[in-house]
Amino acid sequence: MRVATGRRTIAVGSGLLLGTAVLALLTVSLLGFAAGTAAAGDRSAAVLPSERTIDADPGEAVTVDVVMQSDGGYGGEGVESVTLVARYNPEYLEITDVERGPWLEQGAETEVRAERALAHDDGTAVLEQRRDPVADGATGNAELATLTIAVAEDAPPSEAAISFEESRVELLRGTPIPVFDTNATVSIDGGGDEAPPFDHPDPDELETTAVDDEATDGAPLSGTESATEDESTETDGAENGSGETERDDGDAVPRLPAPITAAIVGGTALVVAVRSRRSAGARAGSERN
């Protein structure tokens, strides 16, 4: 009777564990499906100034280079377009010019179409760039744009920020990826209190005009190579620093989050352990009989 009771307990426990494992596997499958449909949703771009703090006096004009880093999406999918949105308090600063850099020119040869808007009253400057033709898109680390900034003549000693948090980066077929940004801060007349916040409009509502000038003379930053079409098909996870496997046919191999991976491994181990105990119990019962 004791042996039978023990067997029923083990069987019930095994069923619960197996059910939990099946549920975990189903969850993982759904997550994998979502990752596949989202394509490069797990990839990102970083937009930041070459100098986080720029010293300037009232009435002075300074320039700030904005750089970007992105490995694009899975399967070698590069960036198709970038919209840089710079926001500031117009009572302290004014972006008088924005010139595009060579970031989108990386990769297969292409033309870069650019449009911009300088809306000083709204404290916003926008630079839209897109590849034509898109080809495989662009990836890498290089200069994205150069901003010319004028400090108001009556600006008090302060810290005036320029935010890039509304910037957008899109892969092939217009798929957006997360953008991580860092503010540029203009330290006016030795610095002081932070400039007060300003109510900015939706940047999509601003009218842009075509930019006909050439890209700046800036080159990709050191350690970054502009891959050709042939080179892009040979790039693997070790070369792009992602640590992830990429297929030449563009299919994604999504990397599961660590907690889910740990849960699957732990659950599998428990199931194996219970099965071993159950087999041992069955053998012991047979020997008694």
Sine and cosine of phi, psi and omega as CSV:
sin_phi,cos_phi,sin_psi,cos_psi,sin_omega,cos_omega
0.00,0.00,-0.67,0.74,0.01,-1.00
-0.89,0.46,-0.67,0.74,0.00,-1.00
-0.90,0.44,-0.70,0.72,0.00,-1.00
-0.88,0.47,-0.70,0.72,0.02,-1.00
-0.87,0.50,-0.69,0.72,0.03,-1.00
-0.86,0.50,-0.64,0.77,0.00,-1.00
-0.91,0.42,-0.65,0.76,0.02,-1.00
-0.90,0.44,-0.64,0.77,0.02,-1.00
-0.89,0.46,-0.71,0.70,0.00,-1.00
-0.90,0.44,-0.65,0.76,-0.02,-1.00
-0.89,0.45,-0.70,0.71,0.02,-1.00
-0.89,0.47,-0.71,0.71,0.02,-1.00
-0.88,0.48,-0.65,0.76,0.02,-1.00
-0.89,0.45,-0.66,0.76,0.01,-1.00
-0.88,0.47,-0.68,0.73,0.01,-1.00
-0.90,0.44,-0.69,0.72,-0.01,-1.00
-0.91,0.42,-0.67,0.74,0.02,-1.00
-0.90,0.44,-0.65,0.76,0.04,-1.00
-0.89,0.46,-0.65,0.76,0.04,-1.00
-0.90,0.44,-0.66,0.75,0.00,-1.00
-0.90,0.43,-0.67,0.74,0.03,-1.00
-0.88,0.47,-0.69,0.73,0.02,-1.00
-0.87,0.49,-0.67,0.74,0.02,-1.00
-0.89,0.46,-0.67,0.75,-0.01,-1.00
-0.91,0.41,-0.63,0.78,0.06,-1.00
-0.89,0.45,-0.66,0.75,0.03,-1.00
-0.88,0.47,-0.68,0.73,0.01,-1.00
-0.89,0.45,-0.65,0.76,0.01,-1.00
-0.88,0.47,-0.68,0.73,0.03,-1.00
-0.90,0.44,-0.66,0.75,0.03,-1.00
-0.90,0.44,-0.65,0.76,0.03,-1.00
-0.90,0.44,-0.65,0.76,0.05,-1.00
-0.89,0.46,-0.68,0.73,0.02,-1.00
-0.90,0.45,-0.65,0.76,0.01,-1.00
-0.90,0.44,-0.61,0.79,0.00,-1.00
-0.92,0.39,-0.66,0.75,-0.01,-1.00
-0.95,0.31,-0.51,0.86,0.01,-1.00
-0.98,0.19,-0.15,0.99,0.01,-1.00
0.82,0.57,-0.96,-0.28,-0.14,-0.99
-1.00,-0.06,0.40,0.92,-0.03,-1.00
-0.87,0.50,-0.40,0.92,-0.01,-1.00
-1.00,0.09,-0.12,0.99,0.05,-1.00
-1.00,-0.06,0.19,-0.98,-0.07,-1.00
-0.47,-0.88,0.06,-1.00,0.08,-1.00
-0.72,-0.69,0.51,-0.86,0.05,-1.00
-0.88,-0.47,0.79,-0.61,0.02,-1.00
-0.87,-0.49,0.84,-0.55,-0.07,-1.00
-0.44,-0.90,0.43,-0.90,0.04,-1.00
-0.97,0.23,0.47,-0.88,0.05,-1.00
-0.92,0.39,-0.46,0.89,0.11,-0.99
-0.79,-0.62,0.82,-0.58,-0.03,-1.00
-0.97,0.26,-0.52,0.85,0.00,-1.00
-0.80,-0.61,0.78,-0.62,-0.02,-1.00
-0.86,-0.52,0.84,-0.55,0.03,-1.00
-0.99,0.12,0.71,-0.70,0.00,-1.00
-0.44,-0.90,0.40,-0.92,0.05,-1.00
-0.96,-0.26,0.36,-0.93,0.08,-1.00
-0.81,0.58,0.72,-0.69,-0.02,-1.00
1.00,0.09,-0.10,0.99,-0.04,-1.00
-1.00,0.02,0.48,-0.88,0.07,-1.00
-0.93,-0.37,0.69,-0.73,0.01,-1.00
-0.72,-0.69,0.29,-0.96,0.06,-1.00
-0.87,-0.49,0.53,-0.85,0.01,-1.00
-0.72,-0.69,0.81,-0.58,0.11,-0.99
-1.00,0.05,0.69,-0.72,0.06,-1.00
-0.93,-0.36,0.80,-0.60,-0.02,-1.00
-0.92,-0.40,0.34,-0.94,0.01,-1.00
-0.66,-0.75,0.58,-0.81,0.07,-1.00
-0.80,-0.60,0.80,-0.60,0.09,-1.00
-0.35,-0.94,0.67,-0.74,0.10,-1.00
-1.00,-0.08,0.15,0.99,0.02,-1.00
0.96,0.27,-0.58,-0.82,-0.04,-1.00
-0.92,-0.40,-0.13,-0.99,0.00,-1.00
-0.94,0.33,0.42,-0.91,0.04,-1.00
0.94,0.33,0.38,0.92,0.02,-1.00
0.98,0.21,0.28,0.96,-0.01,-1.00
-0.97,0.25,0.87,-0.49,-0.06,-1.00
-1.00,-0.06,-0.04,-1.00,-0.03,-1.00
-1.00,0.09,0.72,-0.69,0.01,-1.00
-1.00,-0.07,-0.67,0.75,-0.07,-1.00
-0.52,-0.85,0.44,-0.90,0.02,-1.00
-0.68,-0.73,0.74,-0.67,0.11,-0.99
-0.89,-0.45,0.94,-0.33,0.03,-1.00
-1.00,-0.01,0.84,-0.55,0.03,-1.00
-0.89,-0.46,0.88,-0.47,0.02,-1.00
-0.93,-0.37,0.82,-0.57,-0.02,-1.00
-0.87,-0.50,0.60,-0.80,-0.05,-1.00
-0.43,-0.90,0.15,-0.99,0.07,-1.00
-1.00,0.00,0.91,-0.41,-0.09,-1.00
-0.93,0.36,-0.15,0.99,0.07,-1.00
-0.99,0.16,-0.24,0.97,-0.03,-1.00
-0.91,-0.42,-0.62,0.79,-0.10,-1.00
-0.75,-0.67,0.23,-0.97,0.16,-0.99
-0.51,-0.86,0.81,-0.58,0.13,-0.99
-1.00,0.07,0.94,-0.33,-0.09,-1.00
-1.00,-0.03,-0.28,0.96,-0.01,-1.00
-0.37,-0.93,0.51,-0.86,0.09,-1.00
-0.61,-0.79,0.86,-0.52,-0.02,-1.00
-0.91,-0.42,0.63,-0.78,-0.02,-1.00
-0.98,0.20,0.52,-0.85,0.09,-1.00
-0.98,-0.19,-0.09,-1.00,-0.11,-0.99
-1.00,0.03,0.22,0.97,-0.13,-0.99
-0.81,0.58,-0.78,0.63,-0.09,-1.00
-0.96,0.30,-0.15,0.99,0.02,-1.00
-0.99,0.15,-0.12,0.99,0.02,-1.00
-0.93,0.37,0.52,-0.86,-0.01,-1.00
1.00,-0.09,-0.46,-0.89,-0.02,-1.00
-0.88,0.47,0.52,-0.86,-0.04,-1.00
-0.86,0.51,0.69,-0.73,-0.05,-1.00
-0.35,-0.94,0.14,-0.99,0.18,-0.98
-0.97,-0.24,0.58,-0.82,0.04,-1.00
-0.94,-0.33,0.88,-0.48,0.06,-1.00
-1.00,-0.05,0.74,-0.67,-0.06,-1.00
-0.73,-0.69,0.60,-0.80,0.12,-0.99
-0.70,-0.72,0.46,-0.89,-0.03,-1.00
-0.57,-0.82,0.28,-0.96,0.09,-1.00
-0.63,-0.78,0.76,-0.65,0.09,-1.00
-0.90,-0.43,0.99,-0.11,-0.07,-1.00
-0.94,-0.34,0.99,0.14,-0.11,-0.99
-0.90,0.43,-0.66,0.75,0.00,-1.00
-0.86,0.50,-0.46,0.89,0.01,-1.00
-1.00,-0.10,0.01,1.00,0.01,-1.00
0.87,0.49,0.61,0.79,-0.10,-1.00
-0.62,-0.78,0.66,-0.75,0.16,-0.99
-0.79,-0.61,0.69,-0.72,-0.05,-1.00
-0.80,-0.61,0.70,-0.71,0.11,-0.99
-0.76,-0.65,0.92,-0.38,0.02,-1.00
-0.98,-0.19,0.73,-0.68,0.02,-1.00
-0.72,-0.69,0.62,-0.79,0.05,-1.00
-0.52,-0.85,0.51,-0.86,0.01,-1.00
-1.00,0.08,0.64,-0.77,0.04,-1.00
-0.54,-0.84,0.97,-0.23,0.05,1.00
-0.97,0.23,0.33,-0.94,-0.04,-1.00
-0.94,0.33,-0.63,0.78,-0.09,-1.00
0.81,0.58,-0.77,-0.64,0.01,-1.00
-1.00,-0.05,0.09,1.00,-0.05,-1.00
0.99,0.17,-0.07,-1.00,-0.05,-1.00
-0.86,-0.51,0.52,-0.86,0.12,-0.99
-0.62,-0.79,0.30,-0.95,0.10,-0.99
0.76,-0.65,-0.29,-0.96,-0.06,-1.00
-0.74,-0.68,0.93,-0.38,-0.07,-1.00
-0.33,-0.94,0.02,-1.00,0.01,-1.00
-0.96,0.27,0.76,-0.65,0.00,-1.00
-0.99,-0.12,-0.63,0.77,-0.05,-1.00
-0.26,-0.96,0.30,-0.95,0.12,-0.99
-0.83,-0.56,0.81,-0.58,0.00,-1.00
-0.98,-0.22,0.69,-0.72,0.17,-0.99
-0.97,-0.25,0.83,-0.56,-0.14,-0.99
-0.84,-0.55,0.78,-0.63,0.06,-1.00
-0.96,-0.29,0.74,-0.68,0.04,-1.00
-1.00,0.01,0.71,-0.71,0.00,-1.00
-0.86,0.50,0.64,-0.77,-0.04,-1.00
-0.90,0.43,-0.47,0.88,-0.01,-1.00
-0.98,-0.21,0.28,0.96,-0.02,-1.00
-0.93,0.37,0.74,-0.67,0.02,-1.00
-0.98,0.19,0.24,-0.97,0.12,-0.99
-0.82,0.57,0.85,-0.53,-0.13,-0.99
-0.21,-0.98,0.07,-1.00,0.09,-1.00
-0.89,-0.45,0.96,-0.30,-0.06,-1.00
-0.96,-0.27,0.86,-0.51,-0.09,-1.00
-1.00,-0.05,0.51,-0.86,0.17,-0.98
-0.88,-0.48,0.89,-0.46,-0.09,-1.00
-0.98,-0.19,0.60,-0.80,0.05,-1.00
-0.88,-0.47,0.31,0.95,-0.15,-0.99
-0.93,0.37,-0.31,0.95,0.01,-1.00
-1.00,-0.04,0.10,0.99,0.00,-1.00
-0.92,0.39,0.46,-0.89,-0.04,-1.00
-0.76,-0.65,0.59,-0.81,0.06,-1.00
-0.75,-0.66,0.76,-0.64,-0.04,-1.00
-0.80,-0.60,0.64,-0.77,0.06,-1.00
-1.00,0.05,-0.19,-0.98,0.04,-1.00
-0.84,0.54,0.53,-0.85,-0.02,-1.00
0.90,0.44,0.35,0.94,0.10,-0.99
0.96,0.29,0.38,0.92,0.01,-1.00
-0.98,0.21,0.88,-0.47,-0.02,-1.00
-0.98,0.21,0.46,-0.89,0.11,-0.99
-0.80,-0.61,0.40,-0.92,0.01,-1.00
-0.88,0.47,0.58,-0.81,0.03,-1.00
-0.87,-0.49,0.83,-0.56,0.08,-1.00
-0.97,-0.24,0.79,-0.61,-0.14,-0.99
-0.80,-0.60,0.32,-0.95,0.10,-0.99
-0.75,-0.66,0.73,-0.68,0.01,-1.00
-0.93,0.38,0.46,-0.89,0.26,-0.96
-0.98,-0.18,0.66,-0.75,-0.02,-1.00
-0.85,-0.52,0.81,-0.58,0.08,-1.00
-1.00,-0.09,0.91,-0.42,0.02,-1.00
-1.00,0.03,0.97,-0.26,-0.13,-0.99
-1.00,0.01,0.82,-0.57,0.09,-1.00
0.79,0.61,0.74,0.68,0.04,-1.00
1.00,0.02,-0.10,0.99,0.05,-1.00
1.00,-0.01,0.11,-0.99,-0.03,-1.00
0.17,-0.99,-0.60,-0.80,0.03,-1.00
-0.93,0.37,0.41,-0.91,0.07,-1.00
-0.93,0.36,0.62,-0.78,0.08,-1.00
-0.89,0.47,0.64,-0.77,-0.03,-1.00
-0.90,0.44,0.41,-0.91,0.01,-1.00
-0.91,0.42,0.39,-0.92,-0.01,-1.00
-0.77,-0.64,0.62,-0.79,-0.03,-1.00
-0.99,0.11,0.98,-0.19,-0.03,-1.00
-1.00,0.00,0.54,-0.84,0.06,-1.00
-0.98,0.18,0.11,-0.99,0.09,-1.00
-0.92,0.39,0.84,-0.54,-0.03,-1.00
-0.89,0.46,-0.40,0.92,0.02,-1.00
-0.93,0.37,-0.30,0.96,-0.02,-1.00
-1.00,0.06,-0.12,0.99,-0.02,-1.00
-0.99,0.13,0.64,-0.77,0.01,-1.00
-1.00,0.08,0.76,-0.65,0.00,-1.00
-0.96,-0.28,0.42,-0.91,0.07,-1.00
-0.82,-0.58,0.43,-0.90,-0.06,-1.00
-0.91,0.41,0.58,-0.81,0.07,-1.00
-0.95,-0.32,0.85,-0.52,-0.07,-1.00
-0.99,-0.15,-0.19,0.98,-0.07,-1.00
-0.95,0.30,0.36,-0.93,0.01,-1.00
-0.97,0.22,0.22,-0.97,0.05,-1.00
-0.92,0.40,0.35,-0.94,0.06,-1.00
-0.92,0.40,0.21,-0.98,-0.03,-1.00
-0.98,0.20,-0.01,1.00,-0.04,-1.00
-0.88,0.48,0.58,-0.81,0.02,-1.00
-0.94,-0.34,0.27,-0.96,0.08,-1.00
-0.79,0.61,0.58,-0.82,-0.03,-1.00
-0.90,0.43,0.38,-0.93,-0.06,-1.00
-0.84,0.55,0.62,-0.78,0.00,-1.00
1.00,0.03,-0.03,1.00,-0.01,-1.00
-0.90,-0.43,0.75,-0.66,0.03,-1.00
-0.93,-0.36,0.63,-0.77,0.09,-1.00
-1.00,0.10,0.95,-0.30,-0.10,-1.00
-0.97,0.22,0.62,-0.79,0.15,-0.99
-0.99,0.10,0.05,-1.00,-0.01,-1.00
-0.88,0.48,-0.65,0.76,-0.01,-1.00
-0.92,0.39,-0.64,0.77,-0.03,-1.00
-0.92,0.38,-0.56,0.83,-0.06,-1.00
-0.92,0.40,-0.50,0.87,0.00,-1.00
-0.97,0.24,-0.29,0.96,-0.01,-1.00
-0.99,-0.11,-0.14,0.99,-0.05,-1.00
-0.95,0.32,0.76,-0.65,0.03,-1.00
-0.90,-0.44,-0.04,-1.00,-0.06,-1.00
-0.88,0.47,-0.55,0.84,-0.03,-1.00
-0.94,0.35,-0.56,0.83,-0.04,-1.00
-0.96,0.26,-0.60,0.80,-0.03,-1.00
-1.00,-0.03,0.03,1.00,0.11,-0.99
0.97,0.23,0.12,0.99,-0.06,-1.00
-0.99,0.11,-0.40,0.92,-0.04,-1.00
0.96,0.29,0.22,0.98,-0.04,-1.00
-0.90,-0.44,0.45,-0.89,-0.03,-1.00
-1.00,0.05,0.70,-0.71,0.03,-1.00
-0.84,-0.54,0.61,-0.79,0.01,-1.00
-0.97,-0.23,0.56,-0.83,0.01,-1.00
-0.92,0.39,-0.42,0.91,-0.04,-1.00
-0.99,0.14,0.05,1.00,0.08,-1.00
1.00,0.02,-0.08,1.00,0.02,-1.00
-0.95,0.32,0.66,-0.75,-0.03,-1.00
-1.00,0.08,0.58,-0.82,0.17,-0.99
-0.90,-0.43,1.00,0.08,-0.14,-0.99
-0.91,0.41,0.60,-0.80,0.05,-1.00
-1.00,-0.05,0.85,-0.53,-0.04,-1.00
-0.95,0.30,0.55,-0.83,0.08,-1.00
-0.87,0.50,0.54,-0.84,-0.06,-1.00
-0.83,0.55,-0.68,0.73,-0.01,-1.00
-0.87,0.50,-0.63,0.78,-0.01,-1.00
-0.93,0.36,-0.67,0.74,0.04,-1.00
-0.86,0.51,-0.71,0.70,0.01,-1.00
-0.89,0.46,-0.63,0.78,0.00,-1.00
-0.91,0.42,-0.65,0.76,0.01,-1.00
-0.91,0.42,-0.72,0.69,-0.01,-1.00
-0.88,0.48,-0.72,0.70,0.00,-1.00
-0.90,0.44,-0.68,0.73,0.01,-1.00
-0.90,0.44,-0.66,0.75,0.04,-1.00
-0.88,0.47,-0.66,0.75,0.02,-1.00
-0.89,0.46,-0.65,0.76,0.01,-1.00
-0.91,0.43,-0.67,0.75,0.00,-1.00
-0.89,0.46,-0.69,0.72,0.02,-1.00
-0.88,0.47,-0.67,0.74,-0.01,-1.00
-0.89,0.45,-0.68,0.73,-0.02,-1.00
-0.91,0.42,-0.66,0.75,0.02,-1.00
-0.88,0.47,-0.63,0.78,0.02,-1.00
-0.90,0.44,-0.69,0.72,0.02,-1.00
-0.89,0.45,-0.63,0.78,-0.02,-1.00
-0.91,0.41,-0.65,0.76,0.02,-1.00
-0.90,0.43,-0.65,0.76,0.01,-1.00
-0.90,0.44,-0.66,0.75,0.02,-1.00
-0.89,0.45,-0.63,0.78,0.00,-1.00
-0.91,0.42,-0.66,0.75,0.02,-1.00
-0.90,0.43,-0.63,0.77,0.01,-1.00
-0.90,0.43,-0.65,0.76,0.03,-1.00
-0.90,0.44,-0.61,0.79,0.01,-1.00
-0.91,0.42,-0.63,0.77,0.00,-1.00
-0.91,0.41,-0.60,0.80,0.00,-1.00
-0.92,0.40,-0.64,0.77,-0.01,-1.00
-0.93,0.38,0.00,0.00,0.00,0.00
